[in-house]
Amino acid sequence: MKKTSKSEAEILSNYLLKNCFDATIPERYKLSLEKLAIEKISNPKELFICNKAIQSAFLLPYLDAGFAWLNSDHLIRKKMIVMLSIIETTPQYTSKFMSENDIKFPFIKLVGLGIKSVFYASIGVLIIVLFRWK
């Protein structure tokens, strides 16, 4: 991506953790991408797919799950990992990543999340294959 915009940081942070946005996150995200040179080592096809995913934020869950199955080293996944690291180390959001001791019906929640993940991955793989993004 030519520009690392505030909106890209907002979109990724809101995808990973709803209603999550701190004024320092976009700058930390930009510095992290520059330091890691993630975009420089990516090919043009990955940059194109990443741009489309950011522009169409509703596709993020499907593409994330689909690329987790097909190509876990894809640029969009790398950017999400960078953003997740930034959010996790932001003091006001650290507690959201701690385990909960009093989860009600943990097995049912686990099965539900598993089914949801497989559904998202299936749709994501279908999108990736249909658009020949692999």
Secondary structure, DSSP 4 states (H G I P E B T S, - for coil): -----HHHHHHHHHHHSTT---TTHHHHHHHHHHHHTTTTTS-HHHHHHHHHHHHSGGGHHHHHHHHHHH-TT-HHHHHHHHHHHHHHHSGGGGGGGSPPS--SSHHHHHHHHHHHHHHHHHHHHHHHHHTT--
